[in-house]
Amino acid sequence: MAQWHTASEEELARNEQRSGWRTIRKVAPRLWPEDQPWVKRRVILAMLMLMASKMVAVYSPMLYKAAVDALAGEGVPPLALGAVGLTVAYGMARLMTNGFQQLRDAIFAKVAQRALRQLALETFEHIHRLSMRYHITRKTGGLSRIIERGVKGVEFLLRFLLFSIGPLVLELLMISAIFYWLFDARYLAVVGVTIAIYIWFTFKVTEWRVKLRREMNDQDTDANQKAIDSLLNFETVKYFGAEKREAARYDSAMAGYEQAALKTSYSLAFLNFGQSFLITSGLVIVMVLAAIGVQNGDLTVGDFVMVNAYMIQITMPLNFLGTVYREIRQALVDMGEMFDLLEQPSEVADKPDAKPLAIGAGNIQLDNIAFGYEQERPILKGVSLDVPGGQTVAIVGASGSGKSTIGRLLFRFYDVQGGALRIDGQDVRDVAQESLHDAIGVVPQDTVLFNDTIRYNIAYGRDGATEEEIIEAAKAAQIHDFIAALPEGYDTAVGERGLKLSGGEKQRVGIARTLLKNPPILLLDEATSALDTETEQGIKEALARAGEGRTVITIAHRLSTIAEADRIVVLEQGEVIEQGTHAALLDKQGRYAQLWARQLADEDAA
């Protein structure tokens, strides 16, 4: 078992390393894009500012030494400056070091923000390209956390690629050369050994901490997901008086996060103390060597002070290295999750030669369609159906018979697994999805609205719609009078997912939105199920007017809403068992007649 565990750990480390290099390969080109010369100019300028900052930083302790020697009456001050002049020069050098660093950051900021924006947009667009199968299994809270952490890591990683490792090595080499040149090999050896042990210790402990940090991230994602899930289902929580149950569930997730966060904090304290111990040990050894040199008359007091200044100067980038390495590893983990998301296959994608859908009469043909959400559970089993252009065809059947699945296949949320679905003779798999979506208007059973105004939600039907067109669509959906009576009218906010509106009001806003889109094909997925009988009659008339000259597929549960359809198709366990007009199907005394009689009995009982 132990061997297997070790192998798993090693494999995990290798996968993580591959993921890290993959992330760097994807991010690095954003520093040097071929089609953006201004980015290259800014990168070069930032590097020049960085070099200037390092050169001044390495020279400034020499001015400090000279000022101390001048005050102690030892040596000849450089540049013919007295102790006061050298002190001012030292201060100016420190200021210039910081100034060049700030200038470097200001020049580079636009490069980093551009890359961050590009990657955020790329991720957002890709998520919208992913299939319905992915979106019904995703966890919204966890997904938002992955994107948030990943995008935040972009700027940091870009800064690391440009400003960290190379400049750090350069500064350490320059200081090591000065120690060897001004003092002797003993100083260089102490500095070299201290740095080597420090880096080894930092990397080893940080690798351990990354695993703890990943566990903390997982717990954080889980807690966030539970919180968002609970808030999205606020009404359900209230219906079942489950506030305490939800709080306990959330607290349980936060308890896991607390434990992981404590481990992370304890490990950070251990790392910081270990780093401090190593650096302090090296500093003390070098200072002791310098103190002996001063006592023996080989070094001046200024040399002693300069050694101290250089050792402190070394600790800054080394401490920076510890922090940066931790953050780099975390950024690589966070961005690795985001790039995993970006590499999710879209499942339903346009073919390279996909052409726009050319709508003629609007004829829809289902040719022996087979489909199942899971391979072992088929939903549609060889369904064939012809919907002539301009006609209204209703699809009815018990729950689970596959009615709504036909609508999803028509809109190409999924691809059929057998047979073909054609519009005017064009297989929907061969046309561009954008043109397919433009041609079909959908009024779903449960209309979901954006957390914005009523105007925004209706106008969502067609980009650039005028106020008059929005009002006309609202009138057609018989919701204009209701909106006009509201204190803020069309500027009324609907709340998250439209919770401030009743089910019928939401549905009418959804119908208005689809009427504004004005598509040649309408898909009504139980569009009037949330409405009362009186409103339903008005909406039926509005939808009947909207369907004139269009192909309409109505998926219905309430049979009274589709009695006037040109043809009614009855589905049973994924197969067409009957089809015909309302009257013909009643005369047939088959499955449709049974469903009709049952609904009449239910309505009479009610």
C-alpha positions as CSV (number, residue, x, y, z in Angstrom):
1,M,0.0,0.0,0.0
2,A,2.8,2.4,0.9
3,Q,4.5,1.8,-2.5
4,W,1.2,2.5,-4.3
5,H,0.7,5.7,-2.3
6,T,4.2,6.9,-3.1
7,A,3.7,6.2,-6.8
8,S,0.4,8.2,-6.7
9,E,2.2,11.1,-5.0
10,E,4.9,11.1,-7.6
11,E,2.4,10.9,-10.4
12,L,0.5,13.8,-8.9
13,A,3.7,15.8,-8.6
14,R,4.6,15.1,-12.3
15,N,1.1,16.0,-13.4
16,E,1.3,19.2,-11.4
17,Q,4.7,20.1,-12.9
18,R,3.4,19.5,-16.4
19,S,0.4,21.7,-15.6
20,G,2.8,24.4,-14.3
21,W,4.8,24.4,-17.5
22,R,1.6,24.3,-19.6
23,T,0.4,27.4,-17.7
24,I,3.8,29.2,-18.2
25,R,3.7,28.3,-22.0
26,K,0.2,29.8,-22.3
27,V,1.0,33.0,-20.3
28,A,4.5,33.8,-21.6
29,P,3.5,34.7,-25.2
30,R,1.3,37.5,-23.8
31,L,4.5,39.3,-22.9
32,W,5.7,39.4,-26.5
33,P,2.7,39.3,-28.9
34,E,3.7,39.6,-32.5
35,D,0.8,41.8,-33.5
36,Q,1.2,44.3,-30.5
37,P,4.5,46.3,-30.8
38,W,3.4,48.6,-28.0
39,V,3.5,45.6,-25.6
40,K,7.1,44.8,-26.6
41,R,8.1,48.5,-26.1
42,R,6.7,48.6,-22.7
43,V,8.3,45.3,-21.7
44,I,11.7,46.5,-22.9
45,L,11.3,49.8,-21.0
46,A,10.2,48.0,-17.9
47,M,13.3,45.8,-18.1
48,L,15.6,48.9,-18.5
49,M,14.0,50.4,-15.4
50,L,14.6,47.1,-13.6
51,M,18.3,47.0,-14.5
52,A,18.7,50.7,-13.5
53,S,17.1,49.9,-10.1
54,K,19.4,46.9,-9.5
55,M,22.6,48.8,-10.5
56,V,21.8,51.7,-8.1
57,A,20.7,49.3,-5.4
58,V,24.0,47.4,-5.5
59,Y,26.1,50.6,-5.6
60,S,24.3,52.4,-2.7
61,P,26.0,50.4,0.2
62,M,29.3,51.7,-1.1
63,L,28.2,55.3,-0.6
64,Y,27.0,54.2,2.9
65,K,30.5,52.8,3.7
66,A,32.2,55.9,2.3
67,A,30.1,58.2,4.6
68,V,30.9,56.1,7.7
69,D,34.6,56.1,6.8
70,A,34.5,59.9,6.3
71,L,32.9,60.3,9.7
72,A,35.5,57.9,11.3
73,G,38.4,59.8,9.5
74,E,39.4,56.7,7.5
75,G,40.1,56.5,3.8
76,V,39.5,59.2,1.1
77,P,35.8,60.0,0.3
78,P,35.0,59.3,-3.4
79,L,33.7,62.1,-5.7
80,A,35.3,64.7,-3.4
81,L,32.2,64.6,-1.2
82,G,32.2,65.0,2.5
83,A,30.4,62.9,5.0
84,V,27.2,65.0,4.7
85,G,27.4,64.9,0.9
86,L,27.9,61.1,0.9
87,T,24.9,60.7,3.2
88,V,22.7,62.8,0.9
89,A,24.0,60.8,-2.1
90,Y,23.2,57.5,-0.3
91,G,19.7,58.8,0.4
92,M,19.3,59.8,-3.2
93,A,20.5,56.4,-4.4
94,R,17.9,54.7,-2.1
95,L,15.2,57.0,-3.5
96,M,16.3,56.3,-7.1
97,T,16.1,52.5,-6.5
98,N,12.5,52.8,-5.4
99,G,11.7,55.3,-8.1
100,F,13.0,53.0,-10.9
101,Q,11.0,50.2,-9.4
102,Q,7.8,52.2,-9.3
103,L,8.4,53.4,-12.8
104,R,8.9,49.8,-13.9
105,D,5.6,48.8,-12.3
106,A,3.7,51.8,-13.9
107,I,5.1,51.0,-17.4
108,F,4.3,47.3,-17.1
109,A,0.8,47.7,-15.6
110,K,-0.9,48.1,-19.0
111,V,0.7,44.9,-20.3
112,A,-0.5,42.9,-17.3
113,Q,-4.0,44.4,-17.3
114,R,-4.3,43.7,-21.0
115,A,-3.3,40.1,-20.5
116,L,-5.7,39.8,-17.6
117,R,-8.6,41.2,-19.5
118,Q,-7.9,39.0,-22.6
119,L,-7.7,35.8,-20.5
120,A,-10.9,36.7,-18.5
121,L,-12.8,37.3,-21.8
122,E,-11.4,34.1,-23.3
123,T,-12.5,32.1,-20.3
124,F,-15.9,33.8,-20.2
125,E,-16.5,33.1,-23.9
126,H,-15.3,29.5,-23.6
127,I,-17.7,28.8,-20.8
128,H,-20.6,30.0,-23.0
129,R,-19.4,27.6,-25.7
130,L,-19.5,24.6,-23.4
131,S,-22.3,22.2,-23.9
132,M,-25.6,22.0,-22.0
133,R,-24.3,18.7,-20.5
134,Y,-21.4,20.6,-18.8
135,H,-23.6,23.4,-17.5
136,I,-26.2,21.1,-15.9
137,T,-23.5,19.4,-14.0
138,R,-21.4,22.4,-13.1
139,K,-21.4,24.1,-9.7
140,T,-21.8,27.9,-10.2
141,G,-20.1,28.9,-7.0
142,G,-17.1,26.7,-7.5
143,L,-16.8,27.8,-11.2
144,S,-16.8,31.5,-10.3
145,R,-14.1,30.9,-7.7
146,I,-11.9,29.0,-10.2
147,I,-12.2,31.9,-12.7
148,E,-11.7,34.6,-10.0
149,R,-8.5,32.9,-8.6
150,G,-7.2,32.0,-12.0
151,V,-7.5,35.5,-13.5
152,K,-6.0,37.1,-10.4
153,G,-2.9,34.8,-10.9
154,V,-2.3,36.2,-14.4
155,E,-0.8,39.5,-13.5
156,F,1.3,38.0,-10.7
157,L,2.7,35.3,-13.0
158,L,3.5,37.8,-15.7
159,R,5.4,39.9,-13.1
160,F,7.2,36.8,-11.9
161,L,8.2,35.8,-15.5
162,L,9.6,39.3,-16.1
163,F,10.8,40.7,-12.8
164,S,11.7,37.9,-10.4
165,I,14.0,35.0,-11.1
166,G,16.4,36.7,-13.6
167,P,16.8,40.0,-11.7
168,L,17.1,38.1,-8.4
169,V,20.0,35.9,-9.7
170,L,21.6,39.0,-11.2
171,E,21.5,40.9,-7.9
172,L,22.9,37.9,-5.9
173,L,25.7,37.5,-8.4
174,M,26.7,41.1,-8.3
175,I,26.7,41.2,-4.5
176,S,28.7,37.9,-4.4
177,A,31.3,39.4,-6.8
178,I,31.6,42.5,-4.6
179,F,32.2,40.3,-1.5
180,Y,34.9,38.3,-3.4
181,W,36.5,41.4,-4.8
182,L,36.4,43.7,-1.8
183,F,36.9,41.0,0.9
184,D,37.9,37.4,0.4
185,A,36.6,33.9,-0.5
186,R,35.4,33.2,3.1
187,Y,32.7,35.8,2.8
188,L,31.6,34.5,-0.6
189,A,31.5,30.9,0.8
190,V,29.3,31.9,3.7
191,V,27.0,33.9,1.5
192,G,26.8,31.1,-1.1
193,V,26.1,28.3,1.5
194,T,23.5,30.5,3.3
195,I,21.7,31.2,0.0
196,A,21.8,27.5,-1.1
197,I,20.4,26.2,2.2
198,Y,17.8,29.0,2.3
199,I,16.6,28.2,-1.2
200,W,16.5,24.4,-0.5
201,F,14.6,25.0,2.7
202,T,12.2,27.4,1.2
203,F,11.3,25.2,-1.8
204,K,10.9,22.0,0.3
205,V,8.6,23.6,2.9
206,T,6.7,25.5,0.2
207,E,6.0,22.3,-1.7
208,W,4.5,20.9,1.5
209,R,2.5,24.1,2.0
210,V,1.1,24.1,-1.6
211,K,-0.6,20.8,-0.8
212,L,-2.1,22.3,2.3
213,R,-3.1,25.4,0.3
214,R,-4.8,23.3,-2.3
215,E,-6.8,21.6,0.4
216,M,-7.8,25.0,1.8
217,N,-8.8,26.1,-1.7
218,D,-11.0,23.0,-2.1
219,Q,-12.7,23.6,1.2
220,D,-13.1,27.3,0.3
221,T,-14.7,26.4,-3.0
222,D,-17.0,23.8,-1.3
223,A,-18.1,26.4,1.3
224,N,-18.7,29.0,-1.3
225,Q,-20.7,26.6,-3.5
226,K,-22.9,25.6,-0.6
227,A,-23.6,29.3,0.3
228,I,-24.5,30.2,-3.3
229,D,-26.6,27.1,-3.8
230,S,-28.5,27.9,-0.6
231,L,-29.1,31.5,-1.6
232,L,-30.3,30.6,-5.1
233,N,-32.8,28.2,-3.5
234,F,-33.9,30.8,-0.9
235,E,-37.6,30.0,-1.4
236,T,-37.2,26.3,-1.1
237,V,-35.2,26.8,2.2
238,K,-38.0,28.8,3.6
239,Y,-40.7,26.4,2.4
240,F,-39.1,23.6,4.4
241,G,-38.0,25.7,7.4
242,A,-34.5,24.5,6.7
243,E,-32.5,27.7,7.7
244,K,-30.8,25.9,10.6
245,R,-30.1,22.9,8.4
246,E,-28.5,25.1,5.8
247,A,-26.5,27.0,8.4
248,A,-25.2,23.7,9.8
249,R,-24.3,22.5,6.3
250,Y,-22.5,25.7,5.6
251,D,-20.8,25.7,9.0
252,S,-19.6,22.1,8.4
253,A,-18.0,23.2,5.2
254,M,-16.4,26.3,6.9
255,A,-15.1,24.0,9.7
256,G,-13.2,22.1,7.0
257,Y,-11.9,25.4,5.7
258,E,-10.9,26.5,9.2
259,Q,-8.9,23.3,9.8
260,A,-7.1,23.7,6.4
261,A,-6.5,27.4,7.0
262,L,-5.0,26.7,10.4
263,K,-2.6,24.2,9.0
264,T,-1.6,26.7,6.3
265,S,-1.0,29.4,9.0
266,Y,1.0,27.1,11.2
267,S,3.2,26.0,8.2
268,L,3.7,29.7,7.2
269,A,4.9,30.5,10.7
270,F,7.4,27.5,10.5
271,L,8.6,28.6,7.1
272,N,9.1,32.3,8.2
273,F,11.0,31.3,11.3
274,G,13.2,28.9,9.4
275,Q,14.0,31.5,6.8
276,S,14.8,34.0,9.5
277,F,17.1,31.6,11.3
278,L,19.1,30.8,8.2
279,I,19.5,34.4,7.1
280,T,20.4,35.5,10.6
281,S,22.9,32.8,11.0
282,G,24.6,33.8,7.7
283,L,24.5,37.5,8.7
284,V,26.1,36.8,12.1
285,I,28.9,34.7,10.6
286,V,29.7,37.3,8.0
287,M,29.5,40.1,10.5
288,V,31.8,38.2,12.9
289,L,34.4,37.8,10.1
290,A,34.1,41.6,9.3
291,A,34.4,42.5,13.1
292,I,37.6,40.4,13.3
293,G,38.9,42.2,10.2
294,V,38.2,45.6,11.7
295,Q,39.9,44.5,15.0
296,N,43.0,43.3,13.0
297,G,43.1,46.6,11.1
298,D,42.4,44.8,7.7
299,L,39.0,46.5,7.3
300,T,37.5,49.9,8.2
301,V,34.4,50.6,10.2
302,G,32.8,51.5,6.9
303,D,33.6,48.0,5.5
304,F,31.9,46.5,8.6
305,V,28.8,48.7,8.0
306,M,28.8,47.9,4.2
307,V,29.0,44.1,4.9
308,N,25.9,44.5,7.1
309,A,24.1,46.6,4.4
310,Y,24.8,44.0,1.7
311,M,23.7,41.1,3.9
312,I,20.4,43.0,4.7
313,Q,20.1,43.7,1.0
314,I,20.5,40.0,0.2
315,T,17.8,39.1,2.7
316,M,15.2,41.3,0.9
317,P,15.3,39.4,-2.4
318,L,15.7,36.1,-0.6
319,N,12.6,36.8,1.5
320,F,11.0,38.0,-1.7
321,L,12.0,34.6,-3.3
322,G,10.2,32.7,-0.5
323,T,7.0,34.8,-0.9
324,V,7.2,34.7,-4.7
325,Y,7.8,31.0,-4.8
326,R,4.8,30.4,-2.6
327,E,2.7,32.7,-4.7
328,I,4.0,31.3,-7.9
329,R,3.1,27.8,-6.9
330,Q,-0.3,28.9,-5.8
331,A,-0.8,31.0,-9.0
332,L,0.2,27.9,-11.1
333,V,-2.4,25.8,-9.2
334,D,-5.1,28.4,-9.6
335,M,-4.4,29.1,-13.2
336,G,-4.0,25.4,-13.9
337,E,-7.6,24.9,-12.8
338,M,-8.6,27.7,-15.1
339,F,-6.7,26.3,-18.1
340,D,-8.3,22.9,-17.3
341,L,-11.6,24.7,-17.7
342,L,-10.4,26.3,-21.0
343,E,-9.4,22.9,-22.3
344,Q,-12.9,21.4,-21.6
345,P,-14.2,20.3,-25.0
346,S,-17.2,22.2,-26.1
347,E,-18.9,18.9,-27.3
348,V,-21.3,20.8,-29.6
349,A,-19.1,22.8,-32.0
350,D,-19.5,24.3,-35.5
351,K,-17.8,22.4,-38.3
352,P,-15.0,24.2,-40.0
353,D,-17.1,24.7,-43.2
354,A,-20.3,25.4,-41.4
355,K,-22.5,27.9,-43.3
356,P,-25.4,30.1,-42.0
357,L,-28.8,28.4,-41.9
358,A,-30.8,29.4,-44.9
359,I,-34.5,29.6,-43.9
360,G,-37.1,29.0,-46.5
361,A,-40.5,27.7,-45.6
362,G,-39.3,26.6,-42.2
363,N,-39.9,22.9,-42.6
364,I,-38.5,20.8,-39.7
365,Q,-37.8,17.1,-40.1
366,L,-36.8,14.6,-37.5
367,D,-35.5,11.5,-39.2
368,N,-35.3,8.4,-37.0
369,I,-33.7,10.4,-34.1
370,A,-32.0,8.5,-31.3
371,F,-30.7,10.3,-28.2
372,G,-30.0,9.7,-24.5
373,Y,-28.4,11.9,-21.9
374,E,-26.6,8.8,-20.6
375,Q,-25.6,6.0,-22.8
376,E,-27.4,3.3,-20.7
377,R,-30.7,5.3,-20.6
378,P,-32.0,6.2,-24.1
379,I,-34.6,9.0,-24.2
380,L,-35.7,9.1,-27.8
381,K,-35.8,5.8,-29.8
382,G,-36.0,6.4,-33.5
383,V,-38.4,9.4,-33.5
384,S,-39.5,10.5,-37.0
385,L,-41.6,13.6,-37.5
386,D,-42.2,16.1,-40.3
387,V,-43.3,19.7,-39.4
388,P,-44.3,21.6,-42.6
389,G,-43.3,25.2,-42.7
390,G,-45.9,27.6,-41.3
391,Q,-47.8,24.9,-39.4
392,T,-48.2,24.4,-35.6
393,V,-47.4,21.0,-34.3
394,A,-47.9,20.1,-30.7
395,I,-46.0,17.3,-28.9
396,V,-47.6,15.8,-25.8
397,G,-46.9,12.9,-23.6
398,A,-46.3,11.8,-20.0
399,S,-43.3,13.2,-18.1
400,G,-40.0,11.6,-19.2
401,S,-41.4,10.7,-22.7
402,G,-38.8,13.0,-24.4
403,K,-40.9,16.1,-25.3
404,S,-38.5,18.8,-24.0
405,T,-35.5,16.8,-25.3
406,I,-36.8,17.3,-28.9
407,G,-36.7,21.1,-28.2
408,R,-33.1,20.9,-26.9
409,L,-32.0,18.9,-29.9
410,L,-33.7,21.4,-32.3
411,F,-31.8,24.3,-30.6
412,R,-28.7,22.1,-30.7
413,F,-27.9,22.1,-27.0
414,Y,-27.0,18.5,-27.8
415,D,-26.2,16.6,-30.9
416,V,-28.4,13.6,-31.9
417,Q,-26.7,10.2,-31.5
418,G,-28.6,8.6,-34.3
419,G,-30.6,9.8,-37.3
420,A,-30.7,13.5,-38.3
421,L,-32.6,16.7,-37.5
422,R,-33.1,19.0,-40.5
423,I,-34.5,22.5,-41.1
424,D,-35.4,23.1,-44.7
425,G,-33.3,20.1,-45.7
426,Q,-30.2,21.4,-43.8
427,D,-28.8,19.1,-41.0
428,V,-28.5,21.3,-37.9
429,R,-25.0,19.8,-37.3
430,D,-23.8,21.3,-40.6
431,V,-24.9,24.9,-40.0
432,A,-23.4,27.7,-37.9
433,Q,-24.9,27.6,-34.4
434,E,-25.3,31.4,-34.2
435,S,-27.6,31.4,-37.3
436,L,-29.5,28.4,-35.9
437,H,-30.1,30.2,-32.6
438,D,-31.2,33.4,-34.5
439,A,-33.8,31.4,-36.4
440,I,-35.5,29.8,-33.3
441,G,-37.4,31.6,-30.6
442,V,-37.9,29.7,-27.3
443,V,-40.4,30.3,-24.6
444,P,-39.4,27.8,-21.8
445,Q,-41.6,26.4,-19.1
446,D,-39.7,28.4,-16.4
447,T,-38.5,31.7,-17.7
448,V,-35.3,32.9,-16.0
449,L,-34.7,36.6,-16.0
450,F,-31.5,38.7,-15.5
451,N,-31.2,40.7,-12.3
452,D,-31.9,43.9,-14.2
453,T,-34.9,46.0,-15.3
454,I,-38.0,44.7,-17.1
455,R,-36.9,46.8,-20.1
456,Y,-33.5,45.1,-20.2
457,N,-35.1,41.6,-20.0
458,I,-37.6,42.3,-22.8
459,A,-34.9,44.0,-25.0
460,Y,-32.7,41.0,-24.6
461,G,-34.8,39.4,-27.4
462,R,-33.1,41.6,-30.0
463,D,-30.0,43.7,-29.6
464,G,-30.6,47.3,-30.5
465,A,-34.4,47.2,-30.2
466,T,-36.2,50.6,-29.9
467,E,-38.4,51.6,-27.0
468,E,-41.5,51.4,-29.3
469,E,-40.6,47.8,-30.3
470,I,-40.1,46.8,-26.7
471,I,-43.5,48.3,-25.8
472,E,-45.2,46.6,-28.8
473,A,-43.8,43.2,-27.7
474,A,-45.0,43.8,-24.2
475,K,-48.5,44.7,-25.5
476,A,-48.5,41.5,-27.6
477,A,-47.6,39.5,-24.5
478,Q,-50.4,41.3,-22.6
479,I,-48.0,42.6,-19.9
480,H,-47.7,46.3,-20.9
481,D,-50.6,47.5,-18.7
482,F,-49.1,45.7,-15.7
483,I,-45.7,47.3,-16.3
484,A,-47.2,50.7,-16.9
485,A,-48.9,50.5,-13.5
486,L,-45.7,49.9,-11.7
487,P,-44.1,53.0,-10.0
488,E,-40.9,52.7,-12.0
489,G,-42.6,51.2,-15.1
490,Y,-40.1,49.5,-17.5
491,D,-37.2,50.5,-15.2
492,T,-38.5,48.2,-12.4
493,A,-35.8,45.8,-11.3
494,V,-37.0,42.1,-11.4
495,G,-34.5,40.8,-8.8
496,E,-32.2,37.8,-9.1
497,R,-33.7,35.2,-11.5
498,G,-36.8,37.4,-11.6
499,L,-37.9,36.6,-8.1
500,K,-39.7,39.9,-7.6
501,L,-42.3,38.9,-10.3
502,S,-44.9,36.2,-10.1
503,G,-44.6,33.1,-12.2
504,G,-47.2,34.4,-14.7
505,E,-45.5,37.8,-14.9
506,K,-42.1,36.3,-15.5
507,Q,-43.6,34.1,-18.2
508,R,-45.2,37.0,-20.0
509,V,-41.9,38.9,-19.9
510,G,-40.3,35.8,-21.5
511,I,-43.0,35.7,-24.1
512,A,-42.5,39.4,-24.9
513,R,-38.7,38.8,-25.2
514,T,-39.3,36.0,-27.7
515,L,-41.9,38.0,-29.7
516,L,-39.4,40.9,-29.9
517,K,-36.8,38.5,-31.4
518,N,-39.3,37.8,-34.2
519,P,-37.9,34.4,-35.3
520,P,-39.2,32.3,-38.2
521,I,-39.5,29.2,-35.9
522,L,-41.1,29.2,-32.5
523,L,-40.5,26.6,-29.8
524,L,-43.0,26.8,-26.9
525,D,-42.0,24.5,-24.1
526,E,-45.1,24.5,-21.9
527,A,-45.1,28.3,-22.3
528,T,-48.4,28.9,-20.6
529,S,-48.1,26.4,-17.8
530,A,-47.5,29.1,-15.1
531,L,-50.5,31.2,-16.1
532,D,-54.1,31.3,-14.8
533,T,-56.9,30.3,-17.1
534,E,-58.0,33.8,-18.0
535,T,-54.4,35.0,-18.7
536,E,-53.7,31.8,-20.5
537,Q,-56.5,32.5,-23.0
538,G,-55.1,36.0,-23.7
539,I,-51.5,34.6,-24.1
540,K,-52.9,31.8,-26.4
541,E,-54.3,34.5,-28.7
542,A,-51.0,36.5,-28.6
543,L,-49.0,33.3,-29.4
544,A,-51.4,32.4,-32.1
545,R,-50.9,35.8,-33.7
546,A,-47.2,35.5,-33.3
547,G,-47.2,32.1,-34.9
548,E,-48.9,33.3,-38.1
549,G,-46.7,32.5,-41.0
550,R,-44.2,30.7,-38.8
551,T,-43.4,27.1,-37.9
552,V,-44.4,26.5,-34.3
553,I,-43.6,23.5,-32.2
554,T,-45.5,23.4,-28.9
555,I,-44.5,21.1,-26.1
556,A,-47.6,20.9,-23.9
557,H,-48.7,19.4,-20.7
558,R,-52.1,21.1,-20.5
559,L,-53.9,19.7,-23.6
560,S,-56.5,22.4,-23.8
561,T,-53.7,24.8,-25.0
562,I,-53.0,22.8,-28.1
563,A,-56.5,21.6,-29.2
564,E,-56.3,24.0,-32.2
565,A,-52.8,22.8,-33.4
566,D,-52.5,21.6,-37.0
567,R,-51.2,18.3,-35.8
568,I,-50.7,16.7,-32.4
569,V,-48.0,14.1,-31.8
570,V,-48.1,11.8,-28.9
571,L,-44.9,10.5,-27.4
572,E,-44.6,7.5,-25.2
573,Q,-41.3,6.3,-23.7
574,G,-39.3,8.0,-26.5
575,E,-41.5,6.8,-29.4
576,V,-44.2,8.4,-31.5
577,I,-47.4,6.3,-30.9
578,E,-50.1,8.6,-32.3
579,Q,-50.4,11.7,-34.4
580,G,-53.2,13.7,-36.0
581,T,-55.6,16.5,-35.3
582,H,-57.3,16.9,-31.9
583,A,-60.7,15.7,-33.3
584,A,-59.1,12.7,-35.1
585,L,-57.2,11.6,-32.1
586,L,-60.3,11.8,-29.9
587,D,-62.2,9.7,-32.4
588,K,-59.4,7.1,-32.4
589,Q,-59.9,6.5,-28.7
590,G,-56.2,5.9,-28.1
591,R,-53.6,7.3,-25.8
592,Y,-54.4,10.9,-26.5
593,A,-58.1,10.4,-25.7
594,Q,-57.1,8.8,-22.4
595,L,-54.9,11.8,-21.5
596,W,-57.7,14.2,-22.6
597,A,-60.3,12.4,-20.5
598,R,-58.0,12.3,-17.5
599,Q,-57.4,16.1,-17.7
600,L,-61.1,16.8,-18.0
601,A,-61.8,14.7,-15.0
602,D,-59.0,16.5,-13.0
603,E,-60.4,19.9,-13.9
604,D,-63.9,18.9,-13.0
605,A,-62.6,17.6,-9.6
606,A,-60.8,20.8,-9.0
